[in-house]
């Protein structure tokens, strides 16, 4: 998501960690198909309401009306995810953005919730995606659950300082002007599920999961891998060319229209490595391939991506030398069965509201340990993302769904990050415990052209001045590196 070249250290982003992949207690819970909708289905395709903000009567008379903008309480169409955008992506919002919402069909309003104003995941300066003319500045999106009422306020950050005068001193209050073109974006991700995935839910012994639950901050228990179906179920064949392209990008990993890419054991993973990168492996890599077992990955088809939203073309870099861990800063009040809807909301926000070519992250991980394909182009390929300003080339972005500044990430999520990194980095011969060099494309921490030595598994803040992936998630990256290296057999 994100703000830009000049910046402060208070921002948002990523996710990552680690732990043993062998423990049933932290196994990924299969995604509820209830929240999945067809990639090209006609039912509930999702929508975005864009509402301009206007000056509010400020309670602080030292601020001008233009320094506080918002939207009075009002009824709106159903939505589940919200964010605020503005015209110029190179302008930062210095202030506080708050929202409160009404649960759909009730008279119950939430308390005021903060939106992360510094949304700093974005394409590199000069990239076609970045200079398209369609990109906006934006806050991080916030997941609020099914809602039909909203109120929002944006307040400029006041800077009070003492000024010496001939007759003494006085306190002077100034505020950086709010960006122009502030608009509230309310995203309805769509809710329907194709019949085939409802059948899959029933086959898994939980027919009630065909109804998507509302927002609930309580994490769900993990399931024993012995009870999980590791085959690759398929939905209806993709109906349009864009959906077929997204599916074909994973050819060899799963069949056309698959809603997930199944996990592989070590022997199968090594065989896949030889098949995918046979001409690029050294003799040493052939003799001893360091790669983690491929984890189960929910495809774009699986989380219900509307492939008609994104730009059709895929863009690749040469390799994957590093993984940047983020958090989505979208809040923790979600159930894992809602994550496909939540990702559809982030996807629509990134593309329709912020003006990106696709969702910015290469992968997303939820708090139950499920792994999701992000930007289209193939999970085994070096897809160019828009996640770490200045360092998107030859890297991948993994976003843990949630906010992890003060809240500790669940073990299931950090384990999934380690498993994913062990596999994907292993495809390109990268050691998760090692260091690598990346050339900066420009940002607020490193100038354009500077070669920077980074951990192979880094946090967003290592390449950009930001708080992302949150203090609690960032402090787990050391164990993520250790676990990922062990899973590679190092």
C-alpha positions in Angstrom: 0.0 0.0 0.0 1.8 3.2 0.0 3.2 6.4 0.7 6.6 7.3 -0.7 9.9 8.8 -1.1 10.0 11.2 1.8 8.7 9.6 4.9 8.7 9.0 8.6 9.4 5.9 10.6 5.8 5.5 11.6 4.2 3.4 8.8 2.8 -0.1 8.2 3.3 -3.4 6.6 4.3 -7.0 6.5 4.6 -10.2 8.3 6.7 -13.2 9.0 8.3 -15.7 11.4 8.8 -19.3 12.0 8.5 -22.6 13.8 8.4 -26.3 13.1 6.3 -27.5 10.3 6.1 -31.0 11.7 3.8 -30.2 14.6 0.1 -30.9 14.1 -0.8 -28.2 16.5 0.3 -25.5 14.1 -1.0 -27.1 10.9 -2.8 -24.8 8.5 -6.6 -24.9 8.8 -8.2 -25.5 5.4 -9.8 -22.3 4.1 -13.6 -22.2 4.3 -15.0 -22.2 0.8 -17.8 -20.2 2.1 -16.0 -16.9 1.5 -14.8 -18.0 -2.0 -16.6 -16.8 -5.1 -16.0 -17.6 -8.7 -13.2 -15.7 -10.5 -15.6 -14.9 -13.3 -19.0 -15.5 -11.5 -21.9 -13.2 -11.9 -23.0 -13.4 -8.3 -22.0 -10.7 -5.9 -18.9 -9.5 -7.8 -18.0 -6.8 -5.3 -18.1 -3.0 -5.5 -16.5 0.1 -4.2 -18.2 3.3 -2.9 -16.0 6.4 -3.1 -17.2 9.3 -0.9 -15.5 12.7 -0.9 -14.5 14.1 2.5 -15.4 17.7 3.4 -14.2 20.1 6.1 -15.6 19.5 9.6 -16.1 22.0 12.4 -12.9 21.6 14.4 -13.1 21.2 18.1 -9.6 22.8 18.3 -10.0 26.5 17.4 -6.3 26.7 16.6 -6.8 24.6 13.5 -8.4 25.8 10.3 -11.4 24.0 9.0 -9.3 22.6 6.2 -7.2 20.8 8.8 -10.0 18.5 9.8 -12.1 16.7 7.2 -14.5 13.8 7.3 -17.9 12.4 6.7 -20.8 12.7 9.2 -22.5 9.5 10.2 -24.6 8.1 7.4 -26.2 5.1 5.9 -24.3 3.4 3.0 -24.5 0.2 1.0 -23.0 -2.9 2.6 -19.2 -3.0 2.8 -16.5 -4.9 4.8 -13.3 -3.0 4.3 -12.5 0.7 4.4 -9.7 3.1 3.6 -9.0 6.7 2.8 -7.2 7.8 -0.4 -6.0 11.1 -1.9 -4.8 12.5 -5.2 -1.0 12.6 -5.1 0.8 9.4 -4.1 3.9 11.4 -3.3 2.2 13.4 -0.6 2.1 12.0 2.9 -0.8 12.4 5.2 0.5 13.8 8.5 -2.4 13.3 10.9 -4.9 10.9 12.3 -7.5 9.0 10.4 -10.4 7.4 12.3 -13.5 5.5 11.4 -16.5 4.0 13.1 -19.0 1.7 11.5 -22.4 0.2 12.1 -22.8 -3.6 11.9 -25.2 -4.4 9.0 -28.8 -4.7 10.0 -28.3 -3.4 13.5 -28.2 -0.2 15.5 -24.8 -1.1 16.9 -21.9 1.3 16.2 -18.3 0.4 16.8 -15.9 2.7 18.7 -13.5 4.9 16.8 -10.8 2.9 15.1 -7.5 4.2 13.6 -6.5 3.6 10.0 -2.8 3.4 9.5 -2.0 6.7 7.7 1.4 5.7 6.4 0.6 3.0 3.8 4.1 2.5 2.4 4.0 -0.7 0.3 4.3 0.4 -3.3 6.0 -0.1 -6.6 9.5 1.3 -7.2 10.0 4.9 -8.4 10.1 5.0 -12.2 8.3 1.6 -12.6 5.5 1.7 -15.1 3.0 0.8 -12.4 4.2 3.7 -10.3 4.1 6.4 -13.0 0.9 5.2 -14.7 -1.0 8.4 -13.6 -3.6 6.3 -11.9 -1.9 5.8 -8.6 -3.2 7.5 -5.4 -1.9 8.0 -1.9 -3.7 5.9 0.6 -4.0 4.7 4.2 -3.8 1.0 4.9 -7.3 -0.6 4.6 -9.1 -1.7 7.7 -11.3 -4.8 7.9 -14.6 -3.9 9.7 -16.9 -6.8 8.8 -20.3 -6.5 7.2 -21.4 -2.9 7.8 -24.0 -0.5 6.4 -23.2 2.7 8.3 -20.1 4.8 8.5 -18.5 8.0 10.0 -15.0 9.2 9.4 -12.7 12.0 10.5 -9.2 13.0 9.4 -7.4 15.4 11.6 -4.1 17.1 10.6 -1.2 16.6 13.0 -0.7 19.7 15.1 2.8 21.1 15.7 2.9 23.3 18.7 6.1 25.3 19.2 7.2 28.2 21.3 8.0 31.4 19.5 10.0 34.3 21.1 8.3 37.7 20.9 9.5 41.1 22.0 7.2 41.0 25.0 7.7 37.4 25.9 6.9 34.1 24.3 3.7 32.5 22.9 2.7 29.0 21.7 2.2 28.8 17.9 0.2 25.9 16.5 0.7 24.9 12.9 -0.4 21.8 10.9 0.8 20.3 7.7 -2.1 20.7 5.2 -4.1 17.6 4.5 -3.6 16.1 1.1 -6.0 17.2 -1.7 -8.8 15.0 -2.9 -9.4 13.0 0.3 -12.0 10.2 -0.3 -13.4 7.4 1.8 -13.3 4.1 0.0 -15.8 1.4 1.2 -15.2 -2.0 -0.3 -17.7 -4.8 -0.7 -15.5 -7.9 -1.6 -18.5 -10.0 -2.7 -19.6 -13.1 -0.8 -20.9 -16.0 -2.9 -19.2 -19.4 -3.4 -19.3 -21.7 -6.4 -21.3 -24.9 -6.0 -18.2 -27.1 -6.3 -16.5 -25.5 -3.3 -19.7 -25.8 -1.2 -19.6 -29.5 -2.1 -16.0 -29.6 -0.9 -17.0 -28.1 2.4 -19.6 -30.8 2.9 -17.1 -33.5 1.9 -14.8 -32.1 4.6 -17.5 -32.9 7.2 -18.4 -29.3 7.9 -21.5 -28.3 5.8 -22.1 -25.3 8.0 -19.0 -23.6 6.7 -20.9 -22.9 3.5 -22.2 -19.8 5.3 -19.5 -17.1 5.8 -19.4 -15.9 9.4 -19.1 -12.3 10.4 -16.1 -10.7 11.9 -14.9 -12.4 15.0 -11.5 -11.7 16.7 -11.3 -15.2 18.1 -8.6 -17.4 16.3 -9.7 -20.8 15.2 -8.1 -24.0 16.3 -5.8 -25.7 13.9 -6.7 -29.1 12.4 -4.7 -32.3 12.5 -2.9 -32.8 9.1 -4.1 -36.5 9.2 -7.7 -35.3 8.7 -6.9 -32.9 5.9 -7.4 -33.6 2.2 -4.1 -32.7 0.4 -5.4 -33.2 -3.1 -5.9 -30.2 -5.3 -9.6 -29.7 -5.7 -10.8 -27.8 -8.8 -13.6 -25.4 -9.3 -15.4 -24.9 -12.5 -13.0 -24.3 -15.4 -12.0 -20.6 -15.6 -14.4 -18.8 -17.9 -12.4 -15.9 -19.4 -8.9 -15.4 -20.8 -7.6 -13.5 -17.8 -8.7 -16.2 -15.4 -7.2 -18.9 -17.7 -3.9 -17.0 -17.8 -3.7 -16.8 -14.0 -4.4 -20.5 -13.7 -2.0 -21.4 -16.5 0.8 -19.5 -14.7 0.8 -22.4 -12.2 0.8 -25.1 -14.8 2.7 -28.1 -13.6 1.9 -27.3 -9.9 -1.9 -27.7 -10.1 -4.5 -28.4 -12.7 -6.5 -25.7 -14.6 -9.0 -24.1 -12.3 -7.5 -25.5 -9.1 -8.5 -23.7 -5.9 -5.3 -24.8 -4.2 -1.8 -26.1 -4.9 -1.3 -29.1 -2.6 1.6 -29.7 -0.3 4.4 -32.0 -1.5 6.8 -34.2 0.5 10.5 -33.7 0.2 11.1 -36.2 -2.6 8.3 -34.6 -4.6 9.6 -31.1 -4.0 13.1 -32.0 -5.1 11.7 -33.6 -8.3 9.7 -30.5 -8.9 12.8 -28.3 -8.4 14.7 -30.4 -11.0 11.8 -30.0 -13.4 11.4 -26.3 -13.0 15.0 -25.2 -12.9 17.0 -28.1 -14.4 19.1 -25.9 -16.6 20.0 -23.4 -13.9 21.1 -25.7 -11.1 24.8 -26.3 -10.2 26.1 -29.8 -9.8 26.3 -29.1 -6.1 22.6 -28.2 -6.0 21.7 -31.3 -7.9 23.6 -33.4 -5.4 22.2 -31.6 -2.4 19.2 -29.4 -3.1 18.5 -27.1 -0.2 14.8 -26.6 -0.4 11.8 -26.8 2.0 8.8 -29.0 1.2 6.3 -27.1 -0.9 3.5 -26.0 1.4 -0.2 -25.9 0.5 -1.1 -22.7 -1.2 -4.6 -21.3 -1.9 -4.7 -20.0 -5.5 -6.2 -16.8 -6.7 -9.1 -18.9 -8.0 -9.4 -20.3 -4.4 -9.8 -16.9 -2.8 -12.1 -15.7 -5.6 -10.0 -13.1 -7.4 -11.9 -11.2 -10.1 -9.2 -11.4 -12.8 -10.9 -8.7 -14.8 -9.8 -6.1 -12.2 -6.1 -6.4 -12.7 -3.9 -5.6 -15.7 -3.6 -8.6 -18.0 0.2 -8.8 -18.4 2.5 -10.5 -15.9 5.8 -8.8 -15.1 8.8 -10.8 -13.8 12.2 -10.2 -12.4 15.2 -12.4 -12.8 15.2 -14.3 -9.5 14.2 -14.3 -5.9 17.1 -13.3 -3.7 15.2 -12.1 -0.7 11.8 -12.2 1.1 10.4 -9.1 2.7 7.9 -9.7 5.5 5.0 -7.3 6.0 1.7 -7.1 7.9 -1.4 -5.8 6.1 -2.2 -3.4 9.1 -5.9 -4.3 8.4 -6.7 -5.3 12.0 -7.0 -8.6 13.7 -10.7 -8.8 14.0 -11.3 -11.5 11.4 -12.0 -15.2 11.3 -9.8 -17.3 9.1 -12.9 -18.4 7.2 -13.3 -14.7 6.2 -9.8 -14.3 4.8 -10.7 -15.0 1.1 -13.2 -12.1 1.4 -10.6 -10.0 3.2 -8.0 -10.6 0.5 -10.6 -9.8 -2.2 -11.2 -6.5 -0.4 -7.5 -5.7 -0.2 -7.1 -6.7 -3.9 -10.0 -4.4 -4.9 -8.6 -1.6 -2.7 -5.1 -1.9 -4.2 -6.4 -1.9 -7.8 -9.6 0.2 -7.9 -8.8 2.7 -5.2 -5.0 3.0 -5.2 -4.5 2.4 -8.9 -2.1 -0.5 -8.9 -1.9 -3.2 -11.6 -2.7 -6.0 -9.1 -2.6 -6.8 -5.4 0.9 -5.7 -4.2 2.0 -8.7 -2.2 3.3 -12.0 -3.8 1.8 -14.0 -0.9 -0.4 -13.5 2.1 -0.6 -15.6 5.3 -3.4 -15.6 7.8 -3.4 -16.2 11.5 -4.4 -19.8 11.1 -1.3 -20.5 8.9 -3.1 -20.7 5.5 -0.9 -19.4 2.6 -2.5 -17.5 -0.3 -1.2 -16.7 -3.8 -1.0 -12.9 -4.2 0.0 -11.1 -7.3 -0.8 -13.2 -10.5 2.0 -14.7 -12.5 2.7 -18.1 -10.9 3.7 -19.0 -7.3 7.0 -20.6 -8.4 8.1 -17.7 -10.6 9.8 -14.4 -9.8 6.8 -12.2 -10.1 7.5 -8.4 -9.7 5.4 -7.2 -6.8 4.6 -3.8 -5.2 5.5 -4.3 -1.6 8.8 -2.8 -0.6 9.5 0.6 -2.2 13.0 0.5 -3.7 13.5 -3.3 -3.4 10.7 -5.0 -5.4 13.2 -6.3 -8.0 14.6 -9.8 -7.3 12.6 -10.1 -4.1 9.1 -11.3 -2.9 6.7 -9.8 -0.5 4.9 -12.0 2.2 2.2 -10.2 4.1 0.8 -11.6 7.3 -2.9 -10.6 7.5 -3.4 -8.5 10.6 -1.7 -5.8 12.7 1.3 -6.8 14.7 2.7 -3.7 16.3 1.5 -4.6 19.8 -0.1 -8.0 19.2 2.0 -11.1 18.9 1.6 -13.1 15.7 0.2 -16.6 16.2 2.7 -19.5 15.9 0.7 -20.9 13.0 1.3 -17.7 11.0 5.0 -17.5 11.7 5.4 -21.2 10.9 3.7 -20.7 7.6 6.0 -17.8 6.7 9.0 -20.0 7.4 7.6 -22.9 5.4 6.8 -20.6 2.5 10.2 -18.9 2.6 12.1 -22.3 2.8 10.4 -23.5 -0.4 10.3 -20.4 -2.5 13.8 -19.2 -1.6 15.0 -22.8 -2.1 13.8 -22.7 -5.7 16.4 -19.9 -6.3 19.2 -21.3 -4.1 18.9 -18.7 -1.4 19.9 -19.4 2.2 17.2 -18.1 4.6 19.9 -17.5 7.3 22.2 -15.7 4.8 22.8 -12.2 3.5 22.3 -10.9 0.0 22.8 -7.6 -2.0 20.0 -5.8 -3.6 20.2 -2.5 -5.6 17.9 0.2 -4.3 15.4 1.6 -6.7 15.1 4.7 -4.5 13.3 5.3 -1.2 13.5 7.0 2.1 16.2 4.8 3.6 18.6 4.2 0.7 19.2 6.3 -2.4 18.6 5.0 -5.9 21.5 2.8 -7.2 23.0 2.0 -3.8 23.8 -1.7 -3.3 22.4 -2.7 0.1 23.4 -5.8 2.1 20.2 -7.3 3.6 19.1 -10.4 5.4 17.7 -12.9 2.9 14.6 -12.8 5.1 14.1 -9.2 6.0 11.3 -7.1 7.4 9.8 -4.2 5.4 11.5 -1.7 7.7 14.9 -3.1 6.7 14.5 -1.5 3.2 12.2 1.4 4.0 11.8 3.7 7.0 8.5 2.2 8.4 7.1 0.5 11.4 6.0 -2.4 9.1 5.8 -5.4 9.8 5.1 -4.3 13.3 7.3 -4.6 16.3 6.0 -8.0 17.5 6.3 -9.6 14.1 9.7 -8.1 13.3 11.2 -9.5 16.5 10.2 -13.0 15.3 12.2 -12.9 12.0 15.3 -14.3 13.6 13.4 -17.6 14.4 11.8 -17.5 11.0 15.3 -17.5 9.4 16.5 -20.4 11.6 13.4 -22.5 11.0 13.4 -21.9 7.2 17.0 -22.9 7.0 16.4 -26.0 8.9 13.4 -26.9 6.7 15.8 -26.5 3.7 18.1 -29.1 5.3 20.9 -26.7 6.2 
